[in-house]
Amino acid sequence: MKNSEIRELNDKEIIEKIEETKTRLVHMKMNHA
């Protein structure tokens, strides 16, 4: 694997984690409302 490939994979994983966290926060806010 080239460094650029690893970096791309990491970016995708990070974006997925951020989206997951955002979704979780939205659900928490909706539950509290």
Protein Blocks (a to p, Z undefined) as FASTA:
>chain_A
ZZklmmmmmmmmmmmmmmmmmmmmmmmmmmmZZ
